Amino acid sequence: MGSLLDYISLFGHGIAAALFGALAIWQFQRKVERNNKQIWLTIAITLTSFWALSIAVEGYLSPISRFAETLRNFGWLGFMFILLRAGEGRDEPKTVNGIYAALSFVLVGQMLVDSMLPAFSGSPRLENVTLYTSLVLRMIFAVGALVLVHNLYSISAPETRWGIRLPMASLAAIWTYDLNLFTITYLTQSVPMELHAMRGPMIAVIAPILALASLRNTEWNLKLSRSVAFRSLSLVAIGSYLLMMVVIATALQIIGGDYARLAQISFLFGATIGALLLLPSGRFRAWLKVKLAKNFFQHRYDYRSEWIRFTDTIGRPGVDSAPFHQRVIKAIADITESPAGILLVPDESGQLVLQSRWNWSSIEVPARACTTRTIPFLESTSHIVEFDTLRAGKDDKCDAAAIPEWMTKDDQAWVAVPLVHFDRLAGLMLLARPRIDRKLDWEDLDMLRVVGRQVASYLAESRSQESLSEAQRFDEFNRRMAFIMHDIKNLVSQLSLLARNAKRHADNPEFQADMIETLQDSADRMNGLLERLSQHNKSHPEEPKSVKVADLIRSIIEKKRLLHSLECSRVDDLTIFADPARVEQILGHLIQNAIDASTEDQPITINARRRDLSVAIEVCDQGTGMSAEFVRNQLFKPFSSSKQGGFGIGAYEARELARSMNGRLEVESTENVGSRFTLLLPLAKHLPKDISADERAA
């Protein structure tokens, strides 16, 4: 038997030394950025290889093996310390730093005690005391190391735990085995040869797991959780574990026999494999969280961290983030650790319809997702429906007729949370059954009610934003329509004048040619208006350019001369910097207003002269004129007009178009005398050089 155990120990520790040595070389040669975490990880792996090699060569009771074990523990302790200090977020808890210092002191004491063993070899009593002191120090270190592993994992943020899960589980397995080994040695007062021999194969199993962890996480980044705190629960758990070990080891010692050692080895391996399998398991952690919250804590939730996580989930969309309504579902589902959910919202007819899903494609939602009593019941009671209680007929507060049959038929439907905003149902959220099924308590219900109201306000705000955006689109359409209707009115007025003049000059060939040209121009302008009315119109005003004022005025007079008598008393040879289409549109509004205010025998005069650094284009009529009060308070106010059937848009649009070209519009008018509109635009050669092309076109 002894020879077989020697072979198992030799080959087991030899393989472990080779695997960890190869892992250290691979880690050292990797083309990754060097930092303290990478360096300490390589050191810890190298010291583990040295420890396994020393046992394979010298045996586990040799001084060099004891010294190598202490160095190995120093290496992994240093790696965990560097990993914590390099973590992003808040400062690490001082209690955790205190444990690092205490364990370092224990390791130093362990080295000193081990170094005294050769000196006491001649005194059996002192040698036994030293051996037991060394054994106790090793037990203390194993307990403290497990506490540190638990706390380092628990204080890390959830988004970075996946990166350290495998190495933390591996270290937990190593020190759990050590704790079992030293505890059994202490309780039985004998050296368990089988457990020492199997230590090598167990360590060899850890090497591939660490290699896999290194492949998954090259940077070993750690972000500290917002709820950084020392978790003393780990001490309670380890204390309970030690008590269980005492009972089991004592029972095995009493039973004795050939199977006692086999039972000890089986228990030890079972505990180690359990640490490797259960610690990374989401289902196990969910079960443990439920049991601990139910039996050890007064409050189930850390409300501060839950609220921060809730608001971050909803309010911080990123480039790759889920749509808003899916984030809403996830924000509530994460509170109860529900893996999926759906969101129903009222439509225009007051019926609940499916708005969004999150991880729940299997549930079938009908087009009519509620009964006639669903919305009134939820709005009046805000009752949170627990479907298991409802199916069992134990929910006295719930109106069964208000809950659709398709919800209760799906066994995965766990909870329905109404989202009520100011006594109006903004939505209904269904959550799927969590990994570990449990019944909601008063704290769960209070939390769901609070977050339900908050989510309802988010949904109401989102709907208000959509309504506002829709109203703005209608407002923009109406604004565009008002300008276009005014332009259409002007075209109709021009065509009416043309038709009236055609009765008198229809036989004149020259008039016929001009009339055809005018009709073609009117048709082109109406097509342009239809394009402007389209929401898909992407046309932009032409960029300003140099325009001859005389040519522009001559072109306008040619187009308008069939409609009314136009005269020019003075047009200077000047050049402006403007968009000719917009200038023509402004003058068209002013001339049409002058025609509407004048009789047929009252001519309209157009002049253009220089005024300082601008060109003043005047449109003068001898018509009805306007009062000073009207000019001051109503002329440029949209939808205010002094004309019968007028839109009150022309003067306003003319002024805005002039401003868009760095110009302005001036008005002089007297009732029953006439009006003078003066369009002032900058001279081309005096345009400021610091104005960009985009600003000129604005």
C-alpha positions in Angstrom: 0.0 0.0 0.0 2.8 2.4 1.0 4.6 1.7 -2.3 1.4 2.5 -4.3 0.8 5.7 -2.4 4.4 6.7 -3.1 4.0 6.2 -6.8 0.7 8.2 -6.8 2.4 11.0 -4.9 5.4 11.0 -7.1 3.6 10.9 -10.4 0.8 13.2 -9.3 3.1 15.9 -8.0 5.4 15.4 -10.9 2.6 15.9 -13.4 1.4 18.9 -11.4 4.9 20.4 -11.5 5.2 19.8 -15.2 1.7 21.3 -16.0 2.3 24.4 -13.8 5.8 24.8 -15.2 4.5 24.7 -18.8 1.7 27.1 -17.8 4.2 29.6 -16.3 6.4 29.4 -19.4 3.3 30.0 -21.7 2.1 32.8 -19.5 5.6 34.5 -19.6 5.9 34.2 -23.4 2.4 35.4 -24.2 2.2 38.6 -26.3 0.1 40.6 -23.9 0.7 43.8 -22.2 2.9 43.3 -19.1 1.5 44.6 -15.8 1.7 43.8 -12.1 -1.3 41.3 -12.4 0.4 39.3 -15.2 3.7 39.3 -13.4 2.3 38.1 -10.0 0.2 35.5 -11.8 3.3 34.1 -13.4 5.2 34.2 -10.1 2.3 32.3 -8.3 2.1 29.7 -11.0 5.9 29.2 -10.9 6.0 28.9 -7.1 3.2 26.3 -7.4 5.3 24.3 -9.9 8.3 24.5 -7.6 6.2 23.3 -4.6 4.9 20.3 -6.5 8.4 19.5 -7.8 9.8 19.6 -4.2 7.2 17.2 -3.0 7.8 14.8 -5.9 11.6 14.9 -5.2 11.9 15.3 -1.4 8.5 14.2 -0.1 5.8 16.2 1.6 7.4 16.2 5.1 10.8 17.6 4.0 11.8 21.1 5.0 12.2 22.3 1.4 8.6 21.1 0.7 7.2 23.0 3.7 9.2 26.1 2.7 7.9 25.8 -0.9 4.3 25.5 0.3 4.7 28.8 2.2 6.2 30.4 -0.9 3.3 29.1 -3.0 0.8 30.6 -0.6 2.7 33.9 -0.6 2.6 34.0 -4.4 -1.2 33.5 -4.6 -1.8 35.9 -1.7 0.2 38.5 -3.6 -1.7 37.9 -6.8 -5.0 38.5 -5.0 -3.7 41.6 -3.3 -2.5 43.1 -6.6 -5.8 42.2 -8.3 -7.7 44.0 -5.6 -5.5 47.1 -5.6 -5.7 47.4 -9.4 -9.5 47.3 -9.4 -11.4 50.2 -10.7 -14.1 51.9 -8.7 -14.2 52.6 -5.0 -11.4 51.9 -2.5 -11.2 48.4 -1.2 -12.5 47.8 2.3 -9.9 48.3 5.1 -11.0 45.0 6.8 -9.9 43.1 3.7 -6.5 44.8 3.8 -6.3 43.9 7.4 -6.8 40.2 6.5 -4.0 40.4 3.9 -1.7 41.8 6.6 -2.7 39.1 9.1 -2.2 36.3 6.6 1.2 37.6 5.6 2.1 37.6 9.3 0.8 34.0 9.6 3.0 32.9 6.6 6.0 34.6 8.1 5.3 32.9 11.4 4.9 29.6 9.6 8.3 29.9 8.0 9.9 30.7 11.4 8.2 27.7 13.1 9.2 25.4 10.2 12.8 26.6 10.4 12.9 25.6 14.1 11.9 22.0 13.5 15.5 20.7 12.8 16.7 22.4 16.0 14.2 20.5 18.1 14.7 17.1 16.5 16.4 15.8 19.6 13.5 16.7 21.9 10.3 14.9 21.0 8.1 17.1 23.2 9.3 20.4 21.7 9.2 18.8 18.2 5.6 17.8 18.6 4.7 21.3 19.9 6.4 22.9 16.9 4.7 20.5 14.5 1.2 21.3 16.0 2.0 25.0 15.9 2.9 24.7 12.3 -0.3 22.7 11.6 -2.5 25.3 13.4 -0.9 28.1 11.4 -1.6 26.3 8.2 -5.2 25.8 9.2 -5.5 29.5 10.1 -4.1 30.5 6.7 -6.4 28.2 4.8 -9.4 29.7 6.6 -8.3 33.2 6.0 -7.4 32.5 2.4 -10.9 31.2 1.8 -12.4 34.3 3.4 -10.3 36.4 1.0 -11.4 34.5 -2.0 -15.0 34.9 -1.1 -14.7 38.6 -0.4 -12.7 39.4 -3.5 -15.3 37.7 -5.6 -18.3 39.3 -3.7 -17.0 42.9 -3.8 -16.3 42.8 -7.6 -19.0 44.3 -9.9 -21.3 41.7 -11.6 -20.0 42.6 -15.1 -16.4 41.7 -14.2 -17.1 38.6 -12.0 -17.1 36.3 -15.0 -13.4 37.1 -15.6 -12.2 36.1 -12.1 -14.7 33.3 -11.5 -12.5 30.4 -12.6 -9.3 31.5 -10.9 -11.2 32.2 -7.7 -12.9 28.8 -7.9 -9.5 27.2 -8.5 -7.9 28.9 -5.4 -11.0 28.0 -3.3 -10.5 24.3 -4.4 -6.7 24.4 -3.4 -7.3 25.9 0.0 -10.4 23.8 0.7 -8.3 20.7 0.1 -5.6 22.1 2.4 -8.1 23.0 5.1 -9.6 19.4 5.0 -6.1 17.9 5.0 -4.8 19.9 8.0 -8.1 19.5 9.9 -8.1 15.7 9.6 -4.4 15.7 10.6 -5.2 17.8 13.6 -8.2 15.8 14.7 -6.8 12.3 14.1 -3.3 13.2 15.4 -1.8 11.2 12.6 -0.6 11.9 9.1 -3.1 10.9 6.5 -0.8 9.4 3.9 -3.5 8.9 1.3 -4.7 12.5 1.4 -1.1 13.8 1.0 -0.6 11.4 -1.9 -3.8 12.6 -3.7 -2.8 16.2 -3.2 -0.7 16.1 -6.4 -3.4 14.8 -8.8 -5.8 17.4 -7.4 -3.4 20.2 -8.0 -2.8 18.9 -11.5 -6.5 19.2 -12.3 -6.3 22.9 -11.4 -3.7 23.8 -14.0 -5.9 23.4 -17.1 -8.6 25.5 -15.4 -6.2 28.3 -14.8 -5.0 28.1 -18.4 -8.6 28.4 -19.6 -9.1 31.4 -17.3 -6.0 33.0 -18.8 -7.4 32.5 -22.3 -10.8 34.0 -21.4 -9.3 37.0 -19.6 -6.0 38.4 -20.8 -6.2 41.7 -18.8 -7.6 40.4 -15.5 -9.5 43.6 -15.0 -11.5 44.0 -11.8 -14.1 46.6 -11.1 -15.1 47.0 -7.5 -18.8 46.9 -6.8 -20.6 50.0 -5.5 -21.6 48.0 -2.5 -18.0 47.3 -1.4 -18.1 45.8 2.0 -16.5 43.0 4.0 -18.7 39.9 3.9 -18.3 38.3 7.4 -20.8 35.6 6.3 -17.8 33.7 4.8 -16.4 33.3 8.3 -19.7 31.8 9.5 -19.8 29.5 6.5 -16.2 28.3 7.0 -16.8 27.9 10.8 -19.8 25.7 10.1 -17.8 23.8 7.6 -15.0 23.2 10.2 -17.6 22.0 12.7 -19.0 19.6 10.1 -15.5 18.4 9.4 -14.9 17.7 13.1 -18.1 15.6 13.4 -17.4 13.6 10.2 -13.7 13.0 11.0 -14.5 12.0 14.5 -17.2 9.6 13.3 -14.9 8.1 10.8 -12.2 7.7 13.4 -14.7 5.9 15.7 -15.9 3.6 13.0 -12.4 2.8 11.9 -11.7 -0.2 9.7 -10.3 -0.4 6.2 -12.8 2.0 4.7 -12.1 4.9 7.1 -9.3 6.4 4.9 -11.3 5.7 1.7 -14.3 7.6 3.2 -12.0 10.5 4.2 -10.5 10.7 0.7 -14.0 10.5 -0.9 -15.3 13.3 1.3 -12.3 15.5 0.6 -12.5 15.1 -3.1 -16.3 15.6 -3.0 -15.8 18.9 -1.2 -13.1 20.0 -3.6 -15.1 19.1 -6.8 -18.1 20.8 -5.2 -16.2 24.0 -4.8 -15.2 23.9 -8.5 -18.7 23.1 -9.8 -21.0 24.9 -7.4 -19.2 28.3 -7.0 -19.4 29.3 -10.7 -23.0 27.9 -11.0 -25.6 30.6 -11.4 -28.4 28.3 -10.2 -26.5 27.5 -7.0 -25.7 31.1 -6.3 -29.4 32.0 -6.9 -30.5 29.3 -4.4 -27.9 30.3 -1.9 -28.9 34.0 -2.2 -32.6 33.1 -1.5 -31.7 31.0 1.5 -29.4 33.5 3.0 -31.8 36.4 2.4 -34.6 34.4 4.0 -32.7 33.2 7.1 -29.9 35.6 7.9 -30.9 39.1 6.8 -33.6 41.5 7.9 -33.7 43.1 4.4 -33.5 41.1 1.2 -32.3 44.0 -1.0 -29.4 46.5 -0.9 -31.7 49.3 -1.9 -29.0 51.8 -2.9 -27.2 49.4 -5.2 -30.5 48.1 -6.6 -31.7 51.6 -7.4 -28.4 52.6 -9.0 -28.4 49.5 -11.1 -32.1 50.0 -12.0 -31.6 53.6 -13.2 -28.4 52.7 -15.0 -30.1 49.9 -16.9 -32.9 52.2 -18.1 -31.2 55.6 -18.5 -27.8 54.8 -20.0 -28.3 53.4 -23.5 -25.1 52.7 -25.4 -24.2 52.1 -29.0 -24.9 48.4 -28.7 -27.6 48.6 -26.0 -31.0 47.1 -26.3 -34.1 49.1 -27.3 -35.7 51.2 -24.6 -38.7 48.9 -23.9 -36.4 45.8 -23.6 -34.2 47.8 -21.1 -37.4 48.5 -19.1 -38.2 44.8 -18.8 -34.6 43.9 -17.9 -34.5 46.6 -15.2 -37.4 45.0 -13.3 -36.5 41.4 -14.1 -33.0 41.8 -12.6 -34.5 42.7 -9.3 -36.1 39.3 -8.8 -33.5 37.5 -10.9 -36.2 36.6 -13.4 -34.6 35.4 -16.7 -37.2 36.8 -19.1 -40.2 39.1 -19.4 -42.7 40.8 -21.7 -44.2 44.2 -21.7 -47.8 45.0 -22.7 -49.0 48.6 -23.2 -52.5 50.1 -24.0 -53.2 51.0 -27.7 -55.4 53.8 -29.0 -58.5 51.7 -28.4 -57.7 51.0 -24.8 -56.6 47.3 -25.3 -53.4 45.8 -24.1 -51.0 44.8 -26.9 -47.5 43.3 -26.9 -44.9 46.1 -26.9 -41.6 44.1 -26.4 -40.1 40.8 -25.3 -36.9 40.1 -23.4 -35.5 36.5 -23.6 -39.1 35.1 -23.8 -39.9 34.0 -27.3 -41.9 30.9 -26.3 -44.9 32.7 -24.7 -47.8 33.3 -27.2 -49.5 36.6 -26.8 -52.8 37.0 -28.6 -53.7 40.2 -30.5 -56.4 40.9 -27.8 -54.1 40.5 -24.8 -56.6 41.5 -22.0 -60.3 41.2 -21.0 -62.7 44.1 -20.6 -62.0 44.1 -16.9 -58.2 43.9 -16.9 -57.3 47.6 -17.2 -60.0 48.9 -14.8 -59.0 46.3 -12.2 -55.3 47.1 -12.4 -55.9 50.9 -12.5 -58.0 50.8 -9.4 -56.0 48.3 -7.3 -52.4 48.2 -8.7 -52.5 44.6 -7.6 -49.3 42.5 -8.3 -50.5 39.1 -9.5 -48.6 36.0 -8.4 -49.7 33.3 -10.9 -48.9 30.4 -8.6 -51.2 31.8 -5.9 -53.8 32.6 -8.5 -53.7 29.1 -10.0 -54.1 27.6 -6.5 -57.2 29.8 -5.9 -55.6 31.5 -2.9 -55.4 35.1 -4.2 -58.5 36.6 -2.7 -57.6 40.2 -3.8 -57.4 39.4 -7.5 -60.4 39.4 -9.9 -59.9 36.2 -11.8 -62.0 37.5 -14.7 -59.5 40.4 -15.1 -56.6 38.0 -15.8 -56.6 36.6 -19.4 -56.5 32.8 -19.7 -53.3 32.8 -21.8 -51.3 34.2 -18.9 -52.4 31.6 -16.4 -52.0 28.7 -18.9 -48.2 29.3 -19.3 -46.4 27.7 -16.4 -43.4 30.0 -16.9 -45.6 33.1 -16.1 -44.6 34.0 -12.6 -45.6 37.5 -11.7 -47.6 40.3 -13.4 -46.6 43.8 -12.3 -49.0 46.7 -13.3 -47.3 49.9 -14.2 -49.7 52.7 -13.1 -49.0 56.4 -13.6 -51.5 58.8 -12.0 -54.2 56.2 -11.8 -53.7 55.4 -15.5 -52.3 52.0 -16.6 -49.1 52.7 -18.6 -48.3 49.1 -19.1 -48.3 45.5 -17.7 -45.1 43.5 -17.2 -45.0 39.7 -17.0 -41.9 38.2 -15.5 -40.8 34.6 -16.1 -40.1 32.1 -13.3 -36.6 32.6 -11.9 -34.0 29.8 -11.7 -34.8 29.1 -8.1 -38.6 29.2 -7.7 -39.8 31.1 -4.6 -42.8 32.9 -3.2 -42.8 36.7 -3.1 -42.7 38.3 0.3 -43.7 41.8 1.5 -40.3 43.2 0.6 -40.5 41.9 -3.0 -44.0 43.3 -3.4 -43.0 46.7 -2.0 -39.9 46.9 -4.3 -42.0 45.9 -7.4 -44.6 48.5 -6.6 -42.0 51.3 -6.3 -40.1 50.4 -9.5 -43.4 49.7 -11.2 -44.5 53.3 -10.6 -41.1 54.6 -11.7 -41.2 52.6 -14.9 -44.7 53.8 -15.5 -43.4 57.4 -15.4 -40.7 56.5 -17.9 -43.2 54.9 -20.2 -45.6 57.9 -19.9 -42.7 60.3 -20.6 -41.7 58.2 -23.6 -45.2 58.3 -25.0 -45.4 62.1 -24.3 -42.2 62.5 -26.3 -43.6 60.5 -29.1 -46.8 62.6 -29.1 -44.8 65.8 -28.9 -42.7 64.7 -31.8 -45.8 63.9 -33.8 -47.3 67.3 -32.9 -44.1 69.0 -34.0 -44.3 67.2 -37.3 -47.9 68.3 -37.8 -46.9 71.8 -36.8 -44.1 71.8 -39.3 -46.5 70.5 -42.0 -49.1 73.1 -41.1 -46.5 75.9 -41.1 -45.3 74.7 -44.6 -48.9 74.5 -45.7 -49.7 78.1 -44.6 -46.8 79.5 -46.7 -47.8 77.4 -49.6 -51.5 78.3 -49.4 -50.4 82.0 -49.4 -48.4 81.4 -52.5 -51.3 79.5 -54.1 -53.5 82.5 -53.3 -51.1 84.8 -55.0 -51.0 82.6 -58.1 -54.8 82.4 -58.1 -54.9 86.2 -57.9 -52.5 86.5 -60.8 -54.4 84.1 -62.9 -57.7 85.9 -62.2 -56.1 89.2 -63.3 -54.7 87.5 -66.4 -58.2 86.1 -67.2 -59.8 89.5 -66.8 -57.2 91.2 -69.0 -57.5 88.4 -71.6 -61.1 89.5 -72.3 -59.8 92.8 -73.5 -56.6 91.7 -75.3 -57.3 88.2 -76.4 -56.9 89.2 -80.1 -53.5 90.7 -79.6 -50.8 88.1 -80.7 -48.2 89.7 -78.4 -50.6 89.4 -75.5 -51.2 85.8 -76.4 -47.5 85.0 -76.4 -47.0 86.7 -73.0 -50.1 84.9 -71.6 -48.7 81.5 -72.6 -45.4 82.4 -70.9 -47.2 83.6 -67.8 -49.3 80.4 -67.6 -46.2 78.2 -68.0 -44.4 80.2 -65.3 -47.5 79.8 -63.0 -47.6 76.0 -63.7 -43.9 75.7 -62.9 -44.4 77.6 -59.6 -47.3 75.4 -58.6 -45.3 72.2 -59.2 -42.6 73.7 -57.1 -45.1 74.4 -54.3 -46.2 70.7 -54.4 -42.6 69.6 -54.1 -42.2 71.9 -51.0 -45.3 70.4 -49.5 -43.9 66.8 -49.7 -42.3 65.6 -46.5 -39.7 63.8 -48.6 -38.6 67.1 -50.2 -34.8 67.4 -49.7 -34.2 70.5 -51.7 -32.3 73.4 -50.2 -32.2 77.1 -51.1 -29.5 78.0 -53.7 -26.4 79.4 -52.2 -26.1 83.2 -52.4 -24.2 84.6 -55.4 -23.7 87.9 -57.2 -26.9 89.1 -58.8 -27.4 92.2 -61.0 -30.3 94.2 -59.5 -31.4 95.7 -62.9 -31.6 92.3 -64.6 -33.6 90.9 -61.7 -36.1 93.7 -61.6 -36.5 93.7 -65.4 -37.3 90.0 -65.3 -39.9 90.5 -62.6 -41.6 93.3 -64.5 -41.8 91.2 -67.6 -43.6 88.5 -65.7 -46.0 90.8 -63.9 -46.7 93.4 -66.6 -49.8 91.6 -67.8 -51.3 91.7 -64.4 -50.8 95.4 -63.5 -49.0 98.5 -64.6 -45.5 98.5 -63.2 -43.1 101.4 -63.6 -39.4 102.1 -62.9 -38.2 105.6 -62.1 -34.7 104.7 -61.0 -32.7 101.5 -61.1 -29.0 101.9 -60.4 -26.5 99.4 -61.9 -25.7 97.6 -58.7 -24.8 94.0 -57.7 -26.1 92.2 -54.6 -25.0 89.0 -53.0 -28.1 86.9 -52.6 -30.2 83.9 -53.7 -32.1 85.2 -56.8 -35.0 82.8 -56.2 -35.5 84.1 -52.7 -35.2 87.7 -53.8 -37.8 87.1 -56.6 -40.1 85.4 -54.0 -39.8 88.5 -51.7 -40.5 90.9 -54.5 -43.3 88.7 -55.7 -45.0 89.0 -52.3 -44.5 92.8 -52.1 -45.8 93.4 -55.7 -48.8 91.1 -55.2 -49.7 93.0 -51.9 -49.3 96.3 -53.8 -51.6 95.0 -56.6 -54.2 93.9 -54.1 -54.1 97.3 -52.4 -54.3 99.3 -55.6 -56.9 99.9 -58.2 -56.3 99.2 -61.9 -55.4 102.8 -62.7 -52.9 103.2 -59.9 -49.4 102.2 -61.1 -46.9 100.4 -58.9 -43.3 101.8 -58.9 -40.2 99.7 -58.4 -36.9 101.5 -57.8 -33.4 100.3 -56.8 -30.7 102.6 -55.4 -27.6 102.4 -53.2 -28.0 103.1 -49.5 -24.6 103.1 -47.6 -23.3 99.5 -48.0 -26.6 98.1 -49.1 -28.9 98.1 -52.1 -32.5 99.4 -51.4 -35.1 97.9 -53.6 -38.4 99.8 -53.2 -41.9 98.7 -54.1 -44.3 101.7 -53.9 -48.1 101.8 -54.4 -50.8 104.4 -54.1 -53.3 102.1 -52.6 -55.3 101.9 -49.4 -52.2 102.0 -47.1 -52.0 100.8 -43.5 -52.2 102.5 -40.1 -49.0 102.9 -38.0 -50.5 100.7 -35.3 -51.2 97.9 -37.8 -47.7 98.1 -39.2 -46.2 98.0 -35.7 -48.3 95.3 -34.2 -49.8 93.1 -36.9 -48.1 93.4 -40.3 -45.4 90.9 -39.6 -47.5 88.7 -37.3 -48.5 85.4 -39.0 -52.2 85.0 -39.9 -53.0 88.7 -39.4 -54.2 90.5 -42.5 -56.0 93.8 -43.4 -57.3 92.3 -46.7 -60.5 90.4 -47.1 -59.7 86.7 -47.4 -55.9 87.4 -46.8 -53.7 84.8 -45.0 -51.4 87.3 -43.3 -48.3 85.3 -44.4 -46.7 87.3 -47.2 -45.1 90.1 -45.2 -43.9 87.7 -42.5 -42.4 85.3 -45.1 -40.8 88.2 -47.0 -39.2 89.5 -43.8 -37.8 86.0 -42.8 -36.4 85.4 -46.3 -34.7 88.9 -46.2 -33.2 88.0 -42.8 -31.9 84.7 -44.1 -29.7 86.7 -46.6 -28.4 89.2 -44.0 -30.9 91.8 -45.2 -34.0 93.5 -43.7 -37.4 94.8 -44.7 -38.6 98.3 -44.0 -42.2 99.7 -44.3 -43.6 103.1 -44.6 -47.4 103.4 -45.0 -50.2 105.9 -44.6 -53.8 105.1 -44.8 -55.5 106.1 -48.1 -52.2 107.4 -49.4 -50.1 104.3 -50.1 -47.2 102.1 -48.9 -43.5 101.8 -49.6 -41.8 98.5 -48.8 -38.0 98.7 -49.0 -35.9 95.5 -49.3 -32.3 96.1 -48.1 -29.6 93.6 -49.2 -25.8 93.8 -48.8 -23.7 94.9 -51.8 -21.7 92.0 -53.2 -18.3 93.7 -52.9 -18.9 94.8 -49.3 -20.0 91.4 -48.0 -17.9 90.6 -44.8 -15.1 88.1 -45.7 -15.5 86.3 -42.4 -19.0 85.0 -43.3 -18.7 81.3 -44.4 -20.6 79.9 -47.4 -22.8 77.9 -45.1 -23.7 81.0 -43.1 -24.5 83.0 -46.3 -26.8 80.2 -47.5 -28.6 80.0 -44.1 
